[in-house]
Protein backbone atom coordinates (compact mmCIF):
# COMPACT_ATOMS: atom_id res chain seq x y z
CA UNK A 1 0.00 0.00 0.00
CA UNK A 2 1.43 3.37 -1.02
CA UNK A 3 2.28 6.20 1.29
CA UNK A 4 -0.44 8.77 1.71
CA UNK A 5 -0.08 12.42 0.83
CA UNK A 6 1.12 14.63 3.69
CA UNK A 7 -0.69 17.85 4.32
CA UNK A 8 1.73 20.80 4.32
CA UNK A 9 0.99 22.59 7.60
CA UNK A 10 2.67 23.29 10.90
CA UNK A 11 3.30 20.18 13.00
CA UNK A 12 1.86 20.69 16.42
CA UNK A 13 3.91 18.01 18.18
CA UNK A 14 7.28 19.51 19.07
CA UNK A 15 9.09 16.18 18.96
CA UNK A 16 7.72 15.30 15.53
CA UNK A 17 8.43 18.84 14.37
CA UNK A 18 12.08 18.59 15.45
CA UNK A 19 12.53 15.20 13.77
CA UNK A 20 10.97 16.50 10.54
CA UNK A 21 13.15 19.61 10.64
CA UNK A 22 16.31 17.56 10.99
CA UNK A 23 15.38 15.25 8.11
CA UNK A 24 14.21 17.98 5.76
CA UNK A 25 17.24 20.18 6.58
CA UNK A 26 19.67 17.42 5.72
CA UNK A 27 17.84 16.69 2.47
CA UNK A 28 17.75 20.36 1.51
CA UNK A 29 21.47 20.84 2.12
CA UNK A 30 22.21 17.65 0.18
CA UNK A 31 20.15 18.86 -2.78
CA UNK A 32 21.93 22.27 -2.66
CA UNK A 33 25.35 20.56 -2.73
CA UNK A 34 24.31 18.36 -5.65
CA UNK A 35 22.97 21.38 -7.54
CA UNK A 36 26.26 23.27 -7.08
CA UNK A 37 28.35 20.31 -8.29
CA UNK A 38 26.17 19.16 -11.18
CA UNK A 39 25.27 22.57 -12.60
CA UNK A 40 28.38 24.59 -11.62
CA UNK A 41 26.14 27.08 -9.82
CA UNK A 42 26.96 29.36 -6.92
CA UNK A 43 24.64 28.22 -4.13
CA UNK A 44 24.13 29.55 -0.64
CA UNK A 45 21.57 28.25 1.82
CA UNK A 46 20.85 29.67 5.30
CA UNK A 47 18.43 28.00 7.71
CA UNK A 48 17.42 29.25 11.16
CA UNK A 49 15.63 26.75 13.37
CA UNK A 50 12.74 27.61 15.69
CA UNK A 51 15.23 27.87 18.52
CA UNK A 52 17.38 30.40 16.59
CA UNK A 53 20.20 28.02 15.62
CA UNK A 54 21.87 28.73 12.24
CA UNK A 55 22.50 26.07 9.61
CA UNK A 56 24.17 27.10 6.31
CA UNK A 57 25.82 25.78 3.17
CA UNK A 58 27.82 27.54 0.47
CA UNK A 59 30.01 26.10 -2.27
CA UNK A 60 32.19 29.27 -2.35
CA UNK A 61 31.72 31.57 0.64
CA UNK A 62 28.57 32.87 2.19
CA UNK A 63 29.83 36.48 2.15
CA UNK A 64 30.48 36.43 -1.61
CA UNK A 65 27.05 34.89 -2.22
CA UNK A 66 25.35 37.58 -0.11
CA UNK A 67 27.31 40.40 -1.80
CA UNK A 68 26.41 39.04 -5.19
CA UNK A 69 22.80 38.80 -4.14
CA UNK A 70 22.69 42.42 -2.99
CA UNK A 71 24.38 43.59 -6.17
CA UNK A 72 21.91 41.67 -8.32
CA UNK A 73 18.98 43.11 -6.38
CA UNK A 74 20.34 46.64 -6.78
CA UNK A 75 20.78 46.15 -10.52
CA UNK A 76 17.20 44.95 -10.74
CA UNK A 77 16.02 48.01 -8.84
CA UNK A 78 17.85 50.47 -11.15
CA UNK A 79 14.82 50.67 -13.40
CA UNK A 80 13.59 53.78 -11.58
CA UNK A 81 15.68 57.02 -11.61
CA UNK A 82 15.51 57.37 -7.83
CA UNK A 83 16.99 53.91 -7.23
CA UNK A 84 19.76 54.60 -9.75
CA UNK A 85 20.67 57.87 -8.03
CA UNK A 86 20.82 56.15 -4.65
CA UNK A 87 23.01 53.38 -6.08
CA UNK A 88 25.55 55.83 -7.51
CA UNK A 89 25.51 57.84 -4.31
CA UNK A 90 26.47 54.75 -2.35
CA UNK A 91 29.19 53.95 -4.88
CA UNK A 92 30.60 57.49 -4.65
CA UNK A 93 30.58 57.40 -0.84
CA UNK A 94 32.39 54.05 -0.84
CA UNK A 95 35.05 55.29 -3.27
CA UNK A 96 35.49 58.48 -1.25
CA UNK A 97 36.08 56.43 1.91
CA UNK A 98 38.62 54.24 0.11
CA UNK A 99 40.47 57.33 -1.12
CA UNK A 100 40.54 58.75 2.39
CA UNK A 101 41.98 55.52 3.79
CA UNK A 102 44.66 55.40 1.10
CA UNK A 103 45.68 59.01 1.73
CA UNK A 104 45.88 58.39 5.46
CA UNK A 105 47.97 55.26 4.93
CA UNK A 106 50.30 57.18 2.59
CA UNK A 107 50.85 59.95 5.13
CA UNK A 108 51.67 57.39 7.81
CA UNK A 109 54.13 55.66 5.51
CA UNK A 110 55.83 59.02 5.01
CA UNK A 111 56.17 59.39 8.81
CA UNK A 112 53.30 61.83 9.34
CA UNK A 113 50.29 61.67 11.67
CA UNK A 114 51.67 58.86 13.83
CA UNK A 115 50.34 60.18 17.13
CA UNK A 116 47.24 57.96 17.18
CA UNK A 117 49.10 54.70 16.52
CA UNK A 118 50.07 52.11 19.10
CA UNK A 119 53.40 50.35 19.43
CA UNK A 120 51.98 47.30 17.65
CA UNK A 121 50.79 49.42 14.71
CA UNK A 122 54.17 51.15 14.45
CA UNK A 123 55.96 47.80 14.52
CA UNK A 124 53.72 46.53 11.74
CA UNK A 125 54.44 49.62 9.64
CA UNK A 126 58.16 49.24 10.26
CA UNK A 127 58.09 45.61 9.08
CA UNK A 128 56.15 46.61 6.00
CA UNK A 129 58.65 49.35 5.15
CA UNK A 130 61.58 46.96 5.63
CA UNK A 131 59.97 44.47 3.27
CA UNK A 132 59.42 47.24 0.71
CA UNK A 133 63.05 48.38 1.00
CA UNK A 134 64.24 44.80 0.60
CA UNK A 135 62.24 44.42 -2.58
CA UNK A 136 63.52 47.75 -3.92
CA UNK A 137 67.16 46.81 -3.21
CA UNK A 138 66.71 43.42 -4.91
CA UNK A 139 65.28 45.10 -8.00
CA UNK A 140 68.13 47.65 -8.05
CA UNK A 141 70.78 44.91 -7.73
CA UNK A 142 69.14 42.97 -10.54
CA UNK A 143 69.20 46.00 -12.85
CA UNK A 144 72.85 46.73 -12.02
CA UNK A 145 73.81 43.09 -12.66
CA UNK A 146 72.05 43.16 -16.04
CA UNK A 147 73.86 46.40 -16.98
CA UNK A 148 77.23 44.89 -16.00
CA UNK A 149 76.54 41.81 -18.12
CA UNK A 150 75.58 44.02 -21.07
CA UNK A 151 78.78 46.08 -20.72
CA UNK A 152 80.88 42.90 -20.54
CA UNK A 153 79.21 41.61 -23.67
CA UNK A 154 79.92 44.86 -25.52
CA UNK A 155 83.54 44.83 -24.30
CA UNK A 156 84.06 41.29 -25.60
CA UNK A 157 82.53 42.27 -28.94
CA UNK A 158 84.81 45.31 -29.24
CA UNK A 159 87.85 43.19 -28.34
CA UNK A 160 86.92 40.66 -31.03
CA UNK A 161 86.55 43.46 -33.59
CA UNK A 162 89.95 44.84 -32.54
CA UNK A 163 91.58 41.45 -33.11
CA UNK A 164 90.00 41.23 -36.56
CA UNK A 165 91.23 44.73 -37.43
CA UNK A 166 94.77 43.82 -36.31
CA UNK A 167 94.70 40.78 -38.59
CA UNK A 168 93.58 42.93 -41.51
CA UNK A 169 96.34 45.49 -40.79
CA UNK A 170 98.98 42.74 -40.74
CA UNK A 171 97.63 41.34 -43.99
CA UNK A 172 97.80 44.78 -45.62
CA UNK A 173 101.40 45.17 -44.43
CA UNK A 174 102.36 41.85 -45.98
CA UNK A 175 100.69 42.84 -49.24
CA UNK A 176 102.60 46.13 -49.19
CA UNK A 177 105.90 44.29 -48.74
CA UNK A 178 105.11 41.95 -51.62
CA UNK A 179 104.12 44.88 -53.81
CA UNK A 180 107.34 46.66 -52.92
CA UNK A 181 109.35 43.59 -53.89
CA UNK A 182 107.56 43.35 -57.22
CA UNK A 183 108.03 47.04 -58.03
CA UNK A 184 111.70 47.37 -57.18
CA UNK A 185 112.68 43.82 -58.19
CA UNK A 186 114.93 42.80 -55.34
CA UNK A 187 115.75 39.48 -56.94
CA UNK A 188 116.84 41.07 -60.29
CA UNK A 189 118.51 44.18 -58.85
CA UNK A 190 122.22 44.97 -59.37
CA UNK A 191 124.62 43.68 -56.73
CA UNK A 192 125.54 47.27 -55.87
CA UNK A 193 121.93 48.20 -55.04
CA UNK A 194 120.71 44.82 -53.68
CA UNK A 195 121.79 45.57 -50.15
CA UNK A 196 119.98 48.92 -50.24
CA UNK A 197 116.74 47.32 -51.43
CA UNK A 198 117.01 44.51 -48.89
CA UNK A 199 117.54 47.04 -46.10
CA UNK A 200 114.51 49.06 -47.23
CA UNK A 201 112.38 45.93 -47.52
CA UNK A 202 113.33 44.79 -44.01
CA UNK A 203 112.56 48.27 -42.67
CA UNK A 204 109.11 48.11 -44.28
CA UNK A 205 108.44 44.78 -42.62
CA UNK A 206 109.37 46.18 -39.26
CA UNK A 207 107.83 49.63 -39.64
CA UNK A 208 105.79 50.35 -42.79
CA UNK A 209 105.68 54.05 -41.94
CA UNK A 210 109.49 54.47 -41.76
CA UNK A 211 111.12 56.67 -44.48
CA UNK A 212 112.73 54.84 -47.40
CA UNK A 213 116.25 55.85 -48.48
CA UNK A 214 117.06 55.04 -52.10
CA UNK A 215 120.56 55.27 -53.68
CA UNK A 216 120.49 55.99 -57.40
CA UNK A 217 123.47 55.08 -59.63
CA UNK A 218 124.94 57.84 -61.84
CA UNK A 219 124.98 57.12 -65.63
CA UNK A 220 128.30 56.98 -67.53
CA UNK A 221 128.82 60.31 -69.45
CA UNK A 222 130.48 58.54 -72.43
CA UNK A 223 127.51 56.20 -72.75
CA UNK A 224 125.11 59.12 -72.59
CA UNK A 225 127.01 61.03 -75.33
CA UNK A 226 127.15 57.94 -77.50
CA UNK A 227 123.43 57.35 -77.12
CA UNK A 228 122.65 60.96 -78.04
CA UNK A 229 124.88 60.85 -81.09
CA UNK A 230 123.23 57.63 -82.26
CA UNK A 231 119.82 59.16 -81.94
CA UNK A 232 120.75 62.05 -84.31
CA UNK A 233 121.09 61.61 -88.05
CA UNK A 234 124.24 63.72 -88.64
CA UNK A 235 126.25 61.17 -90.60
CA UNK A 236 129.01 60.88 -88.03
CA UNK A 237 131.35 57.96 -88.60
CA UNK A 238 133.00 58.02 -85.23
CA UNK A 239 134.26 60.13 -82.45
CA UNK A 240 137.34 60.51 -80.30
CA UNK A 241 137.57 61.91 -76.85
CA UNK A 242 140.82 63.37 -75.80
CA UNK A 243 141.35 65.52 -72.79
CA UNK A 244 137.62 66.07 -72.42
CA UNK A 245 137.31 67.33 -76.06
CA UNK A 246 135.02 65.51 -78.44
CA UNK A 247 136.34 65.19 -82.04
CA UNK A 248 133.85 63.93 -84.61
CA UNK A 249 134.76 62.65 -88.06
CA UNK A 250 132.25 63.49 -90.77
CA UNK A 251 131.79 61.36 -93.83
TITOR-546796 format. One record per residue: residue in three letters; x, y, z of N, C-alpha, C in turn. Coordinates in steps of 0.02 Angstrom, whole numbers, plus 50000, padded with zeros to 5 digits. Atoms other than C-alpha are relative to their C-alpha. Layout:
BEGIN
ALAXYZXYZXYZ ...
END
This chain:
BEGIN
UNK500434994150000500005000050000500445006150000 UNK499594994050007500715016949949499935004750058 UNK499994995049946501145031050065499515005649982 UNK500494994850011499785043950086500315006849993 UNK499774993250009499965062150042499995003850065 UNK499944996449937500565073150185499755007149989 UNK500264993150003499665089350216500545004750024 UNK499474995249983500875104050216499695005150048 UNK500214995349948500495113050380500464999150060 UNK499565000149941501345116550545499844993750041 UNK500085006049958501655100950650499945002450072 UNK500134997749932500935103550821500464996550051 UNK499585003849953501955090050909500725002549992 UNK499324997250003503645097650953500524994749984 UNK499525005350014504545080950948499994998249926 UNK500065001650071503865076550777500265005849957 UNK499774994250039504215094250718500775000349997 UNK499274999949998506045093050773500294994549956 UNK499765005550042506265076050688499925001749926 UNK500124998150070505485082550527500485005449978 UNK499534994650017506585098150532500694997249986 UNK499345002950008508155087850550500054996149933 UNK499995003950062507695076250405499965004649939 UNK500094995550058507105089950288500615004649991 UNK499404995750004508625100950329500584996349966 UNK499465003950031509845087150286499864998849926 UNK500165001150071508925083450123500085006449959 UNK499934993750037508885101850075500735001749988 UNK499294998650008510745104250106500324995249951 UNK499745004950048511105088250009499825002049929 UNK500224997950066510075094349861500385006349977 UNK499634994050018510975111349867500714998349979 UNK499325002150018512675102849863500014996749932 UNK500045003350065512155091849717499885005049944 UNK500144994950051511485106949623500645004049984 UNK499384996250012513135116449646500514995849961 UNK499505004250034514185101549586499784998449929 UNK500245002150065513095095849441499935005849951 UNK500164994450044512635112849370500515005750003 UNK499494994849994514195122949419499685006850018 UNK500354994049978513075135449509500285002250067 UNK499794997249935513485146849654499394999950046 UNK500585001349958512325141149793500175001950072 UNK499944998449929512075147849968499334999050034 UNK500625001649963510785141250091500115001650073 UNK499994998449928510435148350265499344997950031 UNK500605002549966509225140050385500065001750074 UNK500054998649928508715146250558499444995750029 UNK500505004449968507825133750669499535004250044 UNK500474996549955506375138150785500335002350064 UNK499634998049940507625139350926500525005449986 UNK499524994850019508695152050829500684997449980 UNK499365002850019510105140150781500085000549924 UNK499864998850071510945143750612500294993749969 UNK499735005350042511255130350480500095002949930 UNK499864996950065512085135550316500434995349957 UNK499575003450049512915128950158500165004849944 UNK499794995950057513915137750023500584996449967 UNK499465003250037515005130549886500615004649990 UNK499434995350003516105146449882500105002950070 UNK500014997049933515865157850032499345003850007 UNK500654996949989514285164450110500035007549989 UNK499944992750009514925182450107499975001949926 UNK500014998450071515245182249920499304998849970 UNK500685001350025513525174549889499545005750020 UNK500434994649977512685187949994500155006549963 UNK499824993950037513665202049910499744999749928 UNK500265000750068513215195249740499245000649998 UNK500734999449997511405194049793499795007350006 UNK500174992949992511355212149851500135003949935 UNK499844996450062512195218049691499494998549947 UNK500515001850050510955208449584499345003350015 UNK500634996749982509495215549681500035007449984 UNK499944992850015510175233249661499965001249925 UNK500044999250072510395230749474499284999249975 UNK500705000850019508605224849463499595006050019 UNK500384994349976508015240049558500205006549966 UNK499784994050033508925252349443499535002249944 UNK500474998150053507415253349330499725007050013 UNK500274993349984506795268949421500585004850010 UNK499464995149992507845285149420500215001050072 UNK499824998849929507765286949609500454994550025 UNK499585005549978508495269649638500705000549970 UNK499354999250033509885273049512500425005450034 UNK499634994649967510345289449598500254997650068 UNK499785002549935510415280849767500584995149992 UNK499455004850012511515266949696500665003649987 UNK499384996550015512785279149625500235004350058 UNK499814996449939512755289249785500384995550047 UNK499655004749958513245273849882500684998249972 UNK499355001550031514605269749756500495005850010 UNK499564994249991515305287549768500245000550072 UNK499804999749930515295287049958500524994650016 UNK499535005449988516195270349958500695001649970 UNK499364998250031517535276449837500335005850037 UNK499714994449962517755292449938500324997550064 UNK499715002849939518045282250095500654996249985 UNK499395003550020519315271250005500575004949986 UNK499494995050014520235286649944500275003250064 UNK499794997149936520275293850119500464995250038 UNK499585005049966520995277650189500694999549967 UNK499365000450035522335277050055500435006150014 UNK499624994049985522845295050086500274999950072 UNK499775000549931522945292050273500574994950007 UNK499465005049998523995276350247500645002749968 UNK499414997150032525155285950130500355005050046 UNK499704995249954525425299750256500374996450057 UNK499675003749946525835287050391500644996649975 UNK499405002950028527065278350275500565005249992 UNK499514994650006527925295150251500225002650067 UNK499794998049933528095296950441499595005750028 UNK500434994649977526655309250467499394997050035 UNK500625001849964525145308450584500064993150032 UNK499885006349964525845294350692499795000350073 UNK500154999149929525175300950856499464995150024 UNK500555004449979523625289850859500154992649994 UNK499845007050010524555273550826500314997050062 UNK499705003549943525045260650955500674997149980 UNK499355002950014526705251850971499934994149951 UNK500115005650045525995236550883499905002449928 UNK500114997250067525395247150736500655002649970 UNK499374997350024527085255850723500484994349980 UNK499585005750017527985239050726499784996849935 UNK500255002850063526865232750587500205004349941 UNK499794995550054527225248150482500754999549987 UNK499285000650008529085246250513500184993749961 UNK499885006350036529055228050454499805000749927 UNK500234999050069528075233150300500505004249960 UNK499504995850034529335246750257500644996249987 UNK499395004050011530795234850281499914995149943 UNK500135004450056529995222450163500005003749934 UNK500004996050061529715236250036500715001949980 UNK499304998250015531535241950050500394994049975 UNK499665006050023532125224050030499834998549927 UNK500205001150069531125222149871500315005149953 UNK499714994750042531765238849804500744998649989 UNK499285001550007533585234049839500114994049954 UNK499925005850044533365217149755499895001949927 UNK500124997750069532645225549600500585004249975 UNK499444995950020534065238249598500614995749985 UNK499435004450012535395224649613499914996049936 UNK500125003750062534575214849473500145004349939 UNK499884995550057534605230049357500745001449991 UNK499284998850005536435233649399500364993949972 UNK499685006150026536915215549367499874999249925 UNK500155000450072536035215849198500405005149960 UNK499594995050035536935232049151500734997849996 UNK499315002350001538615224549200500094994449948 UNK499965005450050538275209049094499985002949929 UNK500044996950066537795220148946500655003549982 UNK499364996750013539395230448964500554994949986 UNK499515005250013540445214548973499914997149930 UNK500135002750067539615208048816500245004949947 UNK499764995150048539965224348724500765000449999 UNK499274999949997541775224148785500304994249963 UNK499765005850036542035206548720499915000849925 UNK500114998950072541275211448553500505004949971 UNK499514995150023542415226648538500694996949997 UNK499365003450001543925215948583500074995449940 UNK499995004450059543465203348448500095004149936 UNK499924995750058543285217348321500715002849995 UNK499314997550000544985224248373500484994749975 UNK499575005450024545795207348344499934999249925 UNK500115000650071545005206148172500345005749962 UNK499674994350032545625223648129500754999249999 UNK499285001249998547385219148185500214994949947 UNK499855004950052547355203948070499985003249931 UNK500054996650066546795214747924500595004749989 UNK499434995450007548175227547960500634996049984 UNK499425004150014549495213747963499984997349929 UNK500065002550069548825206747800500165005449950 UNK499854994450045548905223947719500755001450000 UNK499274998949997550705225947779500374994849957 UNK499695005250041551185209247701499895001349926 UNK500144998450070550345214247538500445005849976 UNK499584994350018551305230747541500724997849989 UNK499325002550008552955221447563500074996349935 UNK499985003650063552555209847419499975004749940 UNK500044995150054552065224447310500655003849992 UNK499364996550003553675233347354500534995749966 UNK499515004650031554685217947306499884999449925 UNK500155000550071553785216747139500205006449962 UNK499864993750035554015235247098500755001049993 UNK499284998550002555855236947141500434994049980 UNK499645005850025556345219147090500634998450039 UNK499425001549958557465214047233500414994249972 UNK499645005950025557875197447153500435001749939 UNK499644998350061558425205346986500395006550005 UNK499654993649993559255220947057500754998849994 UNK499275000450005561115224847032500294998450067 UNK499685001649936562315218447163500165006250041 UNK499834994049962562775236347207499415002850037 UNK500604997249969560965241047248499604994950038 UNK500405005349968560355224147316499975000950075 UNK500004999049927560895227947493499555005750020 UNK500444994349984559995244647488499274997949998 UNK500695002150006558375236647428499814995250056 UNK500145004849945558505222547556499915003750065 UNK500074996249938558775235247695499335003750002 UNK500644996550002557265245347639499424995250009 UNK500545004949993556195229647624499934997750072 UNK500045002149930556665224047799499725005550044 UNK500284994549960556285241347867499265000749990 UNK500734999750011554555240647786499664994550040 UNK500315005349961554225223947869499955001950073 UNK500024998149930554685230948037499565006050012 UNK500404993949991553915248148018499805002549931 UNK500204997950068552895251747860499995007549992 UNK500034992750004552845270347903500695003250002 UNK499324997249997554755272347912500195002849932 UNK499794997050064555565283447776500474995249963 UNK499605004450044556375274247630500565004149968 UNK499414996650028558125279347576500234996049939 UNK499805003150063558535275247395500655003049977 UNK499364997750026560285276447316500004998749925 UNK500035000450072560245280047130500715000049972 UNK499345000350033561745275447018500045005349946 UNK499894994750049562475289246908500164996849932 UNK499855002850067562495285646718500695002149977 UNK499344998650029564155284946623499935005649948 UNK500084994550048564415301546528500164997949929 UNK499825002350068565245292746379499434996249969 UNK500565003750026563765281046363499425004749983 UNK500544995350015562555295646370500145003849936 UNK499844996350061563505305146234499934995549939 UNK500065004650056563575289746125499284998849982 UNK500715001250014561715286746144499695006049966 UNK500284994050032561335304846098500235000749928 UNK499754999550069562445304245945499674994949956 UNK500335005150040561625288145887499295002049984 UNK500704998150012559915295845903499935005449948 UNK500024994650052560375310245784500254997349934 UNK499805002250067560555308045598500465005349969 UNK499524994950024562125318645568500534997049955 UNK499505003250043563135305945470500684999950030 UNK499365000249965564505304445599500254992949998 UNK499715006750003565685289845570500264997950066 UNK499715001949936566505290145738500195006150039 UNK499804994449958567135300745878500604997850040 UNK499425001249959568675302545985500005005050055 UNK499994995649941568795309646158500705000350025 UNK499314999049977570415316946210500025006250043 UNK499954994349954570675327646360499355003650011 UNK500664997049989568815330446379499735003449939 UNK500234996750061568665336746197499744994649954 UNK500315004850044567515327546078500185001949928 UNK499814998750071568175325945898499594995249959 UNK500435004050043566925319745769500285000049931 UNK499775000850069567385313345597499384999349957 UNK500574999950044566135317445462500174996649936 UNK499905003550062565895306845308500075004749943 
END
